[in-house]
C-alpha cells in the first residue's frame, strides 16, 4: 500500500537558509514539495540575495530576514508563516561559531566570548523559536532541529560546536516533555558531514568526509536529499508517536566502534 505525505493547507517555517547547499534548504524543498506553504528565513541582506533566489517563482513561498537572537524578529517570522496557513512545522537550522574556535587542538583556548556566541546562536536560539512557534501549533505541530554526532563524541576541529550540539540535544528532550501536552513534537536530525557553507568552516572537514565514507556501514557519505527526507518524515503523521528523539542520518557511522 503506497503512502504519501500531504502537508497541503499547512505552513512550514524554516530558519537558517543560506544558499542552495544549506541543509535548511534541502528540508525546505521537501516540505514545500509535500504541499506546505513555505516561509524561509535568512540572517541578513547579503544572505538574503541567495536565499530569495531559491524561492523565486515558487508558489506558496516567501522569505523573511530574521535575527534568531532577537525575539521580536523571531515573532515576526512566525507571524509571517501563520499568515500563509496554520503553522505545522518549524525547523531550526541555525548554528555559528567563530572560525578561530574551530581549529583542531584549540578547544581549551576558546574564549568566553566565543563560547557564549556559539551557545547562544547554535543552542539557545531554539528556545524562543520553539516557544513562539508552539503557540500557533495544533496537536499535529512539530519542531525539528539539526545536530551532529559531535554532541556525543570528540571531532577535532568541531570544538565548542560539539558543546553547543550537546546542549541542543538536551533542549530537544526538555522541550519534548514540556510541549508534549499540547501535542507538539520536538525532534532532532543528526546529519553526517555534508558540503555546506558551515561545514567548510570546520578545520579538517575534508578528512572528516573521507573517514565517514570509509567507516560508515553504507561506505559512503550522505546526501542533502536524505536529510530532507528524514525531516519530512518527522514533520508528517507517519512520525506522530515520535518526540524527544535524535534521528541519525549518517550512513550508520555513529554505530561503529572503530
C-alpha positions in Angstrom: 0.0 0.0 0.0 1.5 3.3 -1.1 1.8 6.0 1.5 2.2 9.7 0.5 2.8 12.7 2.7 0.5 15.6 2.1 1.1 18.8 4.0 -1.3 20.9 1.9 -3.2 23.5 3.9 -0.4 23.9 6.4 2.6 26.2 6.8 6.3 25.3 7.3 8.8 27.8 8.7 12.5 27.0 8.1 15.1 29.1 9.9 18.6 29.4 8.6 18.6 29.1 4.8 22.0 30.4 3.4 22.2 29.0 -0.1 21.3 26.0 -2.3 23.8 23.8 -0.4 22.2 24.5 3.0 20.6 21.6 4.8 17.9 24.0 5.7 17.1 24.4 2.0 17.1 20.7 1.4 14.5 20.4 4.1 12.5 23.4 2.9 12.3 21.9 -0.6 10.9 18.6 0.7 8.3 20.3 2.9 7.2 22.6 0.0 7.0 19.7 -2.4 4.7 17.9 0.0 2.3 20.8 -0.2 3.2 23.1 2.7 3.2 26.8 2.3 6.8 27.8 2.9 8.5 30.6 4.8 12.3 30.6 4.9 14.4 33.0 7.0 17.9 34.3 6.3 20.3 36.1 8.5 20.9 39.4 6.7 20.6 41.2 3.4 23.8 39.7 2.0 22.5 36.1 2.6 19.0 37.2 1.6 20.2 37.6 -2.0 21.0 33.9 -2.3 18.1 32.7 -0.2 15.4 34.7 -2.1 16.7 33.5 -5.4 15.9 30.0 -4.3 12.2 30.7 -3.9 11.8 33.0 -6.9 8.9 31.9 -8.9 7.7 29.3 -6.3 4.1 29.4 -5.3 3.2 29.4 -1.6 6.8 30.6 -0.7 8.2 33.7 1.0 11.4 34.8 2.6 11.9 36.8 5.8 15.1 38.3 7.3 15.4 37.1 10.9 17.8 37.5 13.7 17.2 34.4 15.8 18.7 36.2 18.9 16.0 38.9 18.7 12.7 37.6 20.0 10.7 40.3 18.1 12.4 39.2 14.9 11.6 35.6 15.5 8.0 36.5 16.4 7.7 38.4 13.1 8.9 35.4 11.2 6.4 33.2 12.9 3.6 35.6 12.2 4.6 35.7 8.5 4.3 31.9 8.4 1.0 31.8 10.2 -0.3 34.4 7.7 0.0 31.9 4.9 -1.6 28.9 6.6 -1.9 27.2 10.0 1.6 26.5 11.3 2.5 22.8 11.4 6.3 22.7 11.2 9.2 24.9 12.4 12.7 23.9 11.5 15.7 25.3 13.5 18.7 25.0 11.2 20.9 27.7 12.8 24.5 27.3 14.0 27.6 29.5 14.3 31.0 29.7 15.9 34.0 31.9 15.3 36.3 30.3 12.7 39.2 30.7 15.1 37.3 28.5 17.6 37.1 25.6 15.0 40.7 24.8 14.7 41.9 21.3 15.7 43.7 21.4 19.1 42.3 24.8 20.0 39.3 23.9 22.2 41.0 24.7 25.5 41.8 28.2 24.1 38.1 29.0 23.4 37.4 32.5 24.8 34.4 33.2 26.9 33.1 35.4 24.2 33.5 32.7 21.6 31.9 30.1 23.9 28.9 32.4 24.6 28.4 33.2 20.9 28.4 29.6 19.8 26.0 28.5 22.6 23.6 31.5 22.1 23.3 31.2 18.3 23.5 27.4 18.0 21.6 26.2 21.1 19.8 29.0 22.9 18.1 30.2 19.7 15.9 27.0 19.6 14.1 28.1 22.8 12.4 31.3 21.5 11.7 29.6 18.2 10.0 26.6 19.9 8.1 28.8 22.4 6.7 31.2 19.8 6.0 28.6 17.1 4.3 26.2 19.5 1.8 29.0 20.4 0.4 28.7 16.9 0.5 25.0 16.5 -2.3 22.4 16.9 -1.8 18.8 18.1 0.0 17.9 14.9 2.6 20.6 15.3 6.3 19.7 15.2 9.6 21.3 15.7 12.8 19.9 14.2 16.4 21.0 14.8 19.8 19.8 13.3 22.5 18.3 15.4 25.7 16.3 14.8 27.5 13.3 16.3 30.0 15.6 18.0 27.4 16.2 20.7 28.5 12.7 22.0 32.0 12.2 20.6 35.1 14.2 20.0 35.6 15.6 16.5 38.9 17.5 16.4 38.2 20.9 15.0 34.5 20.9 15.9 35.4 22.1 19.4 32.9 24.4 21.0 30.3 23.5 18.4 30.2 20.0 20.0 29.3 21.6 23.3 26.6 23.6 21.6 25.1 20.5 20.0 25.2 18.6 23.3 23.2 21.5 24.8 20.9 21.5 21.8 20.1 17.8 22.1 19.2 18.2 25.8 16.9 21.0 24.8 15.2 18.7 22.4 14.3 16.3 25.3 13.2 19.1 27.6 11.1 20.8 25.0 9.5 17.5 24.0 8.5 16.9 27.6 7.2 20.5 28.0 5.3 20.8 24.8 4.0 17.3 24.6 0.8 18.1 26.5 -0.1 20.3 23.5 0.6 17.5 21.1 3.6 19.4 19.7 6.5 17.1 18.9 10.2 18.1 19.1 13.0 16.1 17.4 16.5 16.4 16.0 18.1 15.1 12.9 21.8 14.3 13.3 23.2 14.5 9.8 26.6 13.2 8.7 29.1 15.7 7.2 27.8 17.5 4.2 29.4 20.0 1.8 27.7 23.2 3.2 28.9 26.7 3.9 29.0 25.9 7.7 30.7 22.5 7.1 33.6 24.0 5.1 34.4 26.3 8.0 35.4 23.4 10.3 39.0 22.5 10.5 39.8 19.1 8.9 36.4 18.9 7.2 37.6 17.2 4.1 39.3 14.5 6.1 36.1 14.1 8.2 34.2 13.4 5.0 36.7 10.8 3.9 36.7 9.0 7.2 32.9 8.9 7.3 32.7 7.4 3.9 35.3 4.8 4.7 34.0 3.7 8.1 30.2 4.0 7.8 28.3 0.7 7.2 26.9 2.1 3.9 30.5 3.0 2.8 29.5 6.4 1.6 28.6 9.9 2.6 25.0 11.0 2.9 23.1 13.4 0.6 21.2 16.6 1.2 18.1 14.8 -0.1 18.4 12.1 2.6 18.4 14.7 5.4 15.4 16.4 3.8 13.6 13.2 3.6 14.1 12.4 7.2 12.9 15.8 8.2 9.8 15.4 6.0 9.1 12.1 7.8 9.4 13.7 11.2 7.0 16.5 10.0 4.4 14.0 8.9 1.7 12.0 10.7 3.9 8.9 10.0 6.0 10.1 12.9 3.1 11.0 15.2 4.4 8.9 18.0 8.0 10.2 17.9 9.2 13.0 20.1 12.4 13.8 22.0 14.5 11.8 19.6 17.7 12.3 17.7 17.3 10.6 14.3 20.7 9.8 12.7 21.1 10.3 9.0 24.8 9.4 8.7 25.0 6.2 6.7 25.3 4.4 10.0 28.6 5.9 11.1 27.5 6.5 14.7 27.0 2.8 15.4 30.7 1.9 14.7 33.2 1.5 17.5 36.3 1.7 15.2 
